[in-house]
Amino acid sequence: MMVSQGELYIPEDYKLSEIDAKGLIQHEVGTHVLTYHNGLQQPLKQLSIGLADYDPLQEGLAVMAEYLVDALTPNRLRTLAGRVIAGEAVKEGGDFQEIFRLLTLTYGFSPERAFNITSRIMQGGGFLKDIIYLKGLVDLRKYLQEGGDYESLLAGKFALKHTKIIEELTERKVLKKGALRPSYLLNEESTKRIKLIRDGLPISQMITK
């Protein structure tokens, strides 16, 4: 599946559980599609495509959205961690078989999941973008724990390093606040969950029960 120009494309025969569907909707639509359309409303149209180094924050927000709707499952988080392990192995020169064995023998992934992670990470000689999902989540947690505002991050596609200038330009009415809000921000439960993050909830406890 993929998002392109604000539209989500899913294979016709794609199947997933109800909870995975809930997480997918907020990951892809509630984050990637929403920030694309919010960026289109800005005088600076580049905010719909993405400023430099925007990917980590986008994926951090997307995974955070899964947590905020109680759809970040243990399997999902474990898969994201596996992608980081595989990405590091690629950077160290590991080949397909070495990475597959690392995931199965050292970290206990099932052969099927290890194959999927390894196949994905080896695309095009190394799909290292996969390692930014957890990096983006870690950086976003730190930003929130330091008092950063959550909703303003959805006004377009940019990096955490751009937040101060984005906030300044918004205050000066050069940029606009996000026109669209994800549905989970209308839910009081998400406010409680964001507070838990601000109070230091570890990633290991962000999973759905």
C-alpha positions as CSV (number, residue, x, y, z in Angstrom):
1,M,0.0,0.0,0.0
2,M,1.1,3.6,-0.5
3,V,0.0,7.2,-0.3
4,S,0.6,9.4,-3.3
5,Q,-0.7,13.0,-3.8
6,G,-3.0,12.7,-0.9
7,E,-4.6,9.4,-2.0
8,L,-4.3,6.0,-0.3
9,Y,-3.8,3.0,-2.6
10,I,-4.4,-0.5,-1.2
11,P,-4.2,-3.8,-3.1
12,E,-7.6,-5.2,-3.9
13,D,-6.9,-8.5,-2.1
14,Y,-5.3,-6.9,0.9
15,K,-6.6,-8.3,4.2
16,L,-6.1,-7.2,7.8
17,S,-7.7,-7.4,11.2
18,E,-10.1,-4.8,12.6
19,I,-7.5,-3.4,15.0
20,D,-4.9,-3.3,12.2
21,A,-7.4,-1.5,10.0
22,K,-8.0,1.0,12.7
23,G,-4.2,1.7,13.0
24,L,-3.8,1.8,9.2
25,I,-6.5,4.4,8.8
26,Q,-4.9,6.8,11.3
27,H,-1.3,6.1,10.1
28,E,-2.0,6.6,6.4
29,V,-5.1,8.8,6.3
30,G,-5.0,10.6,9.7
31,T,-1.4,11.5,9.2
32,H,0.0,11.3,5.7
33,V,-3.1,12.2,3.7
34,L,-4.2,14.8,6.3
35,T,-0.8,16.6,6.4
36,Y,-0.7,16.6,2.6
37,H,-4.1,18.4,2.4
38,N,-3.2,20.7,5.2
39,G,0.0,21.6,3.4
40,L,-2.0,22.4,0.2
41,Q,-3.9,25.0,2.1
42,Q,-0.7,26.8,3.0
43,P,0.8,29.7,1.1
44,L,4.0,27.7,1.0
45,K,2.9,24.7,-1.1
46,Q,6.1,22.8,-0.4
47,L,4.5,21.9,2.9
48,S,2.2,19.5,1.1
49,I,5.2,17.7,-0.5
50,G,7.6,18.0,2.5
51,L,10.4,20.3,3.6
52,A,13.9,18.8,4.0
53,D,14.2,15.8,6.3
54,Y,10.4,15.6,6.9
55,D,10.2,11.8,6.9
56,P,11.1,11.0,10.5
57,L,8.5,13.3,11.9
58,Q,5.9,12.1,9.5
59,E,6.4,8.5,10.4
60,G,6.8,9.3,14.1
61,L,3.4,11.1,14.0
62,A,1.9,8.1,12.1
63,V,3.0,5.5,14.6
64,M,2.0,7.9,17.5
65,A,-1.5,8.0,15.8
66,E,-1.7,4.2,16.0
67,Y,-1.0,4.5,19.8
68,L,-3.5,7.3,20.2
69,V,-6.3,5.1,18.8
70,D,-5.1,2.1,20.8
71,A,-4.0,0.2,17.7
72,L,-0.3,-0.1,18.3
73,T,-0.1,-3.9,18.8
74,P,2.8,-5.8,20.2
75,N,3.3,-7.4,16.8
76,R,3.4,-4.1,15.1
77,L,5.9,-2.6,17.5
78,R,8.0,-5.7,17.2
79,T,8.0,-5.5,13.4
80,L,9.1,-1.9,13.6
81,A,12.0,-2.9,15.9
82,G,12.9,-5.7,13.5
83,R,13.1,-3.2,10.7
84,V,15.6,-1.2,12.7
85,I,17.7,-4.3,13.3
86,A,17.6,-5.2,9.6
87,G,18.5,-1.7,8.6
88,E,21.5,-1.6,10.8
89,A,22.6,-5.0,9.4
90,V,22.3,-3.6,5.8
91,K,24.4,-0.7,6.8
92,E,27.1,-3.1,8.1
93,G,27.1,-5.0,4.8
94,G,24.8,-7.9,5.6
95,D,23.2,-9.8,2.8
96,F,19.7,-11.4,2.6
97,Q,20.6,-14.7,4.2
98,E,22.6,-13.1,7.0
99,I,19.8,-10.7,7.9
100,F,17.2,-13.4,7.8
101,R,19.3,-15.6,10.1
102,L,19.8,-12.7,12.5
103,L,16.1,-12.1,12.8
104,T,15.1,-15.7,13.2
105,L,18.0,-17.1,15.2
106,T,19.1,-14.2,17.4
107,Y,15.8,-12.3,17.8
108,G,13.2,-15.1,17.5
109,F,11.2,-13.7,14.6
110,S,9.1,-16.3,12.7
111,P,10.5,-17.3,9.3
112,E,7.5,-15.6,7.6
113,R,7.9,-12.3,9.4
114,A,11.7,-12.4,9.1
115,F,11.3,-13.0,5.3
116,N,8.9,-10.0,5.0
117,I,11.2,-7.7,7.0
118,T,14.3,-8.8,5.1
119,S,12.6,-8.6,1.7
120,R,11.4,-5.1,2.4
121,I,14.7,-3.8,3.8
122,M,16.6,-5.2,0.7
123,Q,14.5,-3.4,-1.9
124,G,16.7,-1.3,-4.2
125,G,19.8,-2.4,-2.4
126,G,18.6,-1.3,1.0
127,F,15.3,0.4,1.9
128,L,16.8,2.3,4.9
129,K,13.8,4.5,5.3
130,D,12.3,1.7,7.4
131,I,14.6,2.6,10.3
132,I,13.0,6.1,10.7
133,Y,9.7,4.8,12.0
134,L,11.0,4.2,15.5
135,K,13.5,7.1,15.3
136,G,10.7,9.4,14.5
137,L,8.7,8.1,17.4
138,V,11.6,8.5,19.8
139,D,12.2,12.1,18.7
140,L,8.5,12.9,18.8
141,R,8.2,11.6,22.4
142,K,11.2,13.7,23.4
143,Y,9.6,16.8,21.8
144,L,6.3,16.2,23.6
145,Q,8.1,15.6,26.9
146,E,9.8,18.9,26.5
147,G,6.4,20.6,26.2
148,G,6.0,20.8,22.4
149,D,2.6,21.2,20.9
150,Y,1.1,18.2,19.1
151,E,-1.6,19.5,16.8
152,S,0.6,22.2,15.2
153,L,2.8,19.3,13.8
154,L,-0.1,18.4,11.5
155,A,-0.2,21.7,9.6
156,G,2.0,20.2,6.8
157,K,5.0,18.0,6.2
158,F,8.1,19.3,7.9
159,A,10.8,18.2,10.3
160,L,11.0,18.8,14.1
161,K,13.9,21.2,13.4
162,H,11.4,23.4,11.5
163,T,8.9,23.7,14.4
164,K,10.0,27.0,15.8
165,I,10.0,28.8,12.4
166,I,6.6,27.2,11.5
167,E,5.2,28.4,14.8
168,E,6.6,31.9,14.3
169,L,5.2,32.2,10.8
170,T,1.9,30.9,12.0
171,E,1.8,33.5,14.7
172,R,2.6,36.2,12.1
173,K,-0.3,34.9,9.9
174,V,2.1,34.0,7.1
175,L,1.2,30.3,7.5
176,K,-2.2,28.9,8.6
177,K,-3.1,26.4,11.3
178,G,-4.0,23.0,10.0
179,A,-7.5,23.2,8.4
180,L,-8.1,19.4,9.0
181,R,-7.9,17.6,12.4
182,P,-7.6,13.8,12.7
183,S,-10.7,12.3,14.3
184,Y,-8.8,10.9,17.3
185,L,-8.0,14.5,18.5
186,L,-11.7,14.9,19.0
187,N,-11.6,12.1,21.5
188,E,-10.8,12.8,25.2
189,E,-8.9,9.5,25.4
190,S,-6.2,10.8,23.0
191,T,-5.6,13.8,25.3
192,K,-5.0,11.4,28.2
193,R,-2.7,9.3,26.1
194,I,-0.7,12.3,25.0
195,K,-0.3,13.3,28.7
196,L,1.0,9.8,29.5
197,I,3.7,10.4,26.8
198,R,4.5,13.8,28.3
199,D,4.8,12.2,31.7
200,G,7.4,9.7,30.4
201,L,5.4,6.6,29.4
202,P,8.0,4.2,27.9
203,I,7.6,2.9,24.4
204,S,7.2,-0.6,25.7
205,Q,4.0,0.4,27.4
206,M,2.5,2.2,24.4
207,I,1.2,-1.1,23.0
208,T,-2.5,-2.0,23.0
209,K,-3.6,-4.5,25.6
